[in-house]
Amino acid sequence: MSRTHLGRTASLLLAPTVLTLALAAPSAAKAPPSPVALSTIELPAPHIGPVSCAKPQPGTVKLGNLLVKTWPVTSWMGARDCGSSSSEHYDGRAVDWMTNARTAKGKKRGNDLAAWLLATDAAGNRFANARRLGVMYIIWNNRIWSTSRSREGWRVYNGCTAKGRSGTGSDTTCHRNHVHLSLSWAGARGYTSYWDGTVAGANYGPCRPADLNWAGRYTKRRATPCPWYPRVTAPRGSSAVHRSVVAYSGLRITKGMRGPAVRAVQHALRIPVTGVWDASSRARMRSYKGARHLGGSAVVGAATWRSLIALTAPKPKVPTT
């Protein structure tokens, strides 16, 4: 996973009297710089789930770096190996900003960020900074807030306030050691009004085809929603290899990627299953694609997935007489 780190802040030597006053008064809320005020800003970002696999998008990187610049003792993560669950980390639209709710300072940092994102601006726009950054939802310290259910405010996330989930073993899944921010495509691409002062319109990102389960990479803005297709499933009697190929079909695989989709392709090609799209795997893919006139690169795209589906599909039974 990618991480952005900044150096530790220098220690400050305080006189005893000053220290006493500092401890007695609550520290002021800290926040990123507020953007130039606009009378009209983005509409709340609609929920658009992940459909593709990519490294962190430009706006995702800018947001992660902004948070670390504001709170230099922190770090952030964006990338994640694409898998079978659902996460905007997969298509590069999510930031995990590391701050710990079990410490007073860490909890305050997370609370300050949430308050800044959801504050009403001078023009009366509710949760203005979240809208201007394209934030779809926030998960922090056992709770979730989302634009799609903003009237409900903060809600308990995934049963995380239950007594059985109060231990440190649940801190990551319950987001007590980091704040999760999922972004719209406009936010992830970094062209919302927070960054350039121009109100971004709708962007629904890449669409998957009807016969594959994942979309290709982001190439351009899309102002209309993607068509809905049912999930593609392997027919009964399929091998485990074919089922995994169908499950990850369409997911774009490039140099250095890792995870279950890579393993599915390696199984299909009958090469060592390392889970990493390494040099030997890429060489075998070039050979495979060349023999089938699918191009000379080692990138696994839509046409290659369709070929692998056909390669691993159950063979029709020959009728006996």
C-alpha positions in Angstrom: 0.0 0.0 0.0 1.2 3.5 -0.7 1.8 5.8 2.3 2.6 9.5 2.5 4.8 10.4 5.4 5.9 13.8 6.7 8.4 14.4 9.4 7.6 14.7 13.0 6.9 18.1 14.5 9.6 19.7 16.6 9.2 19.7 20.4 8.3 23.0 22.0 9.7 24.0 25.3 7.1 25.8 27.4 7.4 27.7 30.6 5.4 26.1 33.5 2.9 29.0 33.7 2.2 28.8 29.9 1.9 25.0 30.1 -0.7 25.3 32.9 -2.8 27.6 30.8 -2.6 25.4 27.8 -3.7 22.4 29.7 -6.6 24.3 31.2 -8.0 25.6 28.0 -9.2 23.4 25.1 -7.0 23.6 22.0 -8.4 25.3 19.0 -9.8 23.2 16.2 -7.4 22.7 13.3 -8.5 22.3 9.7 -7.3 22.5 6.1 -7.5 25.9 4.4 -11.1 26.9 3.4 -11.6 27.5 -0.3 -12.8 30.8 -1.8 -16.5 31.1 -1.0 -19.0 30.4 -3.7 -22.7 31.1 -3.7 -23.4 27.8 -5.6 -21.4 24.7 -5.0 -21.5 21.0 -6.0 -24.6 19.0 -5.3 -24.1 16.2 -2.7 -22.1 13.5 -4.4 -24.4 10.5 -5.3 -23.1 7.1 -4.2 -21.3 5.4 -7.1 -19.7 2.1 -6.1 -16.4 0.8 -7.3 -16.3 -0.9 -10.7 -12.6 -0.7 -11.8 -9.1 -1.2 -10.5 -6.5 1.6 -10.4 -3.9 3.3 -8.3 -5.0 6.4 -6.4 -6.5 9.0 -8.7 -5.0 12.5 -8.8 -7.6 14.1 -6.6 -7.3 11.3 -4.1 -3.6 12.0 -3.9 -4.2 15.7 -3.5 -6.6 15.2 -0.6 -4.4 12.7 1.2 -1.4 15.1 0.9 -3.6 18.1 2.1 -4.5 16.2 5.3 -0.9 15.4 6.0 0.1 18.9 5.3 -2.5 20.1 7.8 -1.6 17.5 10.4 2.1 16.7 9.8 2.3 13.9 12.4 -0.1 11.8 10.3 0.0 9.7 7.1 -2.4 8.4 4.6 -3.0 5.3 2.5 -4.9 5.0 -0.8 -4.0 1.9 -2.8 -5.3 -1.6 -2.1 -5.1 -4.9 -3.9 -8.4 -5.3 -5.8 -10.5 -8.2 -4.5 -13.9 -9.6 -4.2 -15.3 -7.2 -1.6 -16.4 -3.6 -2.4 -14.2 -0.6 -1.8 -13.5 2.7 -3.5 -9.9 2.0 -2.7 -9.9 -0.4 -5.6 -10.5 2.3 -8.3 -8.4 4.9 -6.5 -11.2 6.9 -5.0 -10.6 6.5 -1.2 -8.3 7.9 1.4 -7.5 6.3 4.7 -6.1 9.0 6.9 -4.3 7.6 9.9 -5.2 9.1 13.3 -6.1 7.2 16.4 -9.4 7.7 18.3 -7.9 6.0 21.4 -5.6 9.0 22.0 -6.9 12.4 22.9 -4.9 14.1 20.1 -5.8 11.5 17.6 -9.5 11.7 18.4 -9.4 15.4 18.2 -7.8 15.4 14.8 -10.4 13.1 13.4 -13.3 15.1 15.0 -11.8 18.3 13.7 -11.6 17.0 10.1 -15.2 15.7 10.3 -16.5 19.0 11.7 -14.7 20.9 8.9 -16.1 18.7 6.2 -19.7 18.9 7.4 -19.8 22.5 8.5 -22.3 24.9 6.8 -20.5 27.7 4.9 -21.2 31.4 4.9 -23.6 31.0 2.0 -25.7 28.5 3.9 -24.5 25.4 2.0 -24.7 22.4 4.3 -21.6 20.1 4.6 -19.9 22.5 2.2 -16.4 21.2 2.2 -17.5 17.6 1.8 -19.4 18.7 -1.3 -16.6 20.8 -2.7 -14.2 17.9 -2.4 -16.6 15.3 -3.7 -16.8 13.3 -0.5 -19.5 10.6 -0.7 -19.1 9.2 2.8 -16.9 9.3 5.9 -16.3 6.5 8.3 -14.7 7.4 11.6 -14.6 5.9 15.1 -17.5 3.4 14.9 -19.8 5.7 12.8 -20.5 6.5 9.2 -21.9 9.7 7.5 -22.9 9.7 3.9 -24.4 12.2 1.4 -27.0 9.6 0.4 -28.4 9.5 3.9 -27.3 12.8 5.2 -30.6 13.5 7.0 -29.8 10.6 9.4 -26.5 12.2 10.4 -23.9 10.0 11.9 -25.0 6.3 12.0 -23.4 3.3 13.8 -21.1 1.6 11.3 -21.3 -2.2 11.0 -22.3 -2.9 14.6 -19.1 -1.3 15.9 -20.6 0.1 19.1 -21.5 -3.4 20.3 -19.7 -4.5 23.5 -18.0 -7.4 21.7 -16.4 -5.1 19.2 -14.9 -2.6 21.7 -11.4 -4.2 21.8 -8.4 -3.1 19.8 -8.8 -6.0 17.5 -11.7 -4.2 15.8 -10.0 -0.8 15.6 -9.2 -1.1 11.9 -12.6 -2.5 10.7 -14.4 0.0 13.0 -12.2 2.9 11.8 -10.9 3.9 15.2 -7.3 4.1 13.9 -8.1 6.0 10.7 -10.7 8.2 9.0 -12.0 6.7 5.7 -13.1 9.1 3.0 -14.7 7.8 -0.3 -14.8 10.2 -3.2 -17.0 10.8 -6.2 -15.2 10.6 -9.6 -15.1 14.3 -9.8 -13.4 14.5 -6.4 -11.1 11.6 -7.2 -10.0 13.2 -10.4 -9.4 16.5 -8.6 -11.4 19.0 -10.5 -14.0 20.1 -7.9 -14.5 23.6 -6.7 -12.3 23.1 -3.7 -9.3 22.8 -6.0 -10.1 25.1 -8.9 -13.1 27.2 -7.9 -15.2 25.7 -10.7 -18.3 23.7 -9.7 -18.0 20.2 -11.0 -20.9 18.5 -12.8 -21.9 14.9 -12.6 -19.3 12.3 -13.4 -20.2 8.6 -13.3 -16.8 7.2 -14.3 -16.2 4.1 -16.4 -18.9 1.6 -17.0 -18.5 -2.2 -17.1 -19.8 -4.1 -20.2 -22.7 -6.6 -19.8 -20.5 -9.6 -20.2 -17.7 -8.7 -17.7 -17.8 -7.9 -14.0 -15.3 -5.0 -13.9 -14.9 -1.8 -15.9 -11.7 -0.7 -17.6 -9.6 2.2 -16.5 -11.0 5.8 -16.3 -10.5 7.6 -19.6 -13.0 10.5 -19.6 -15.9 12.2 -17.8 -19.3 10.6 -18.1 -22.3 12.8 -17.4 -24.9 10.0 -17.5 -25.3 7.0 -15.2 -23.9 3.7 -16.4 -26.3 1.0 -17.6 -27.2 -1.6 -15.0 -26.3 -5.2 -15.7 -26.7 -8.3 -13.5 -23.5 -9.7 -12.1 -21.9 -12.3 -14.5 -21.6 -15.8 -12.9 -20.1 -19.0 -14.1 -22.4 -21.8 -15.2 -23.0 -24.8 -12.9 -20.3 -27.4 -13.1 -17.6 -24.8 -13.8 -14.1 -25.4 -12.5 -12.7 -23.2 -9.7 -10.4 -21.6 -12.2 -13.3 -20.6 -14.5 -15.3 -19.3 -11.6 -12.5 -17.1 -10.5 -11.8 -15.9 -14.1 -15.4 -14.9 -14.5 -15.5 -13.2 -11.0 -12.6 -10.9 -11.9 -13.3 -10.5 -15.6 -12.7 -7.1 -16.9 -10.3 -6.0 -14.1 -7.4 -4.3 -15.8 -4.1 -5.9 -14.8 -0.8 -4.1 -15.3 2.8 -4.4 -14.3 3.4 -4.9 -10.6 -0.2 -5.5 -9.6 -1.0 -8.2 -7.1 -4.0 -10.0 -5.6 -6.7 -12.6 -6.4 -7.4 -11.3 -9.9 -3.7 -11.9 -10.8 -3.9 -15.4 -9.3 -6.9 -16.2 -11.4 -5.1 -15.3 -14.6 -2.0 -17.2 -13.5 -4.2 -20.3 -12.9 -5.8 -19.9 -16.3 -2.4 -19.7 -18.0 -1.1 -22.6 -15.9 1.9 -20.7 -14.8 3.3 -20.3 -11.2 0.7 -18.7 -9.0 2.5 -16.0 -7.2 -0.3 -13.4 -7.0 2.1 -10.8 -8.5 2.0 -9.7 -12.1 5.8 -10.2 -12.4 8.1 -10.4 -15.3 7.6 -14.1 -16.0 3.8 -13.7 -15.9 4.0 -10.8 -18.3 6.2 -12.7 -20.7 3.7 -15.6 -20.7 0.8 -13.2 -21.3 2.6 -11.6 -24.3 3.0 -15.0 -25.8 -0.6 -15.9 -25.1 -2.0 -12.7 -26.6 0.4 -12.8 -29.6 -0.8 -16.3 -30.5 -4.4 -15.0 -30.5 -3.8 -11.7 -32.2 -4.8 -9.8 -29.0 -1.9 -7.3 -29.2 1.7 -7.4 -27.9 1.4 -6.0 -24.4 1.2 -7.8 -21.1 -1.8 -5.8 -20.0 -4.9 -7.9 -19.3 -7.9 -6.0 -20.7 -11.4 -6.8 -21.7 -10.5 -8.7 -24.9 -8.0 -10.8 -23.0 -10.5 -11.6 -20.2 -13.1 -12.7 -22.8 -10.4 -15.0 -24.3 -9.6 -16.4 -20.8 -13.3 -17.0 -20.1 -13.6 -19.1 -23.3 -10.3 -20.9 -22.5 -11.4 -22.0 -19.1 -15.1 -22.6 -19.8 -16.6 -26.0 -19.3 -16.3 -28.1 -22.4 -19.6 -29.2 -24.0 -20.3 -32.9 -23.3 -20.2 -35.0 -26.4 -23.5 -37.0 -26.6 -23.1 -40.8 -26.6 -25.1 -43.2 -28.7 
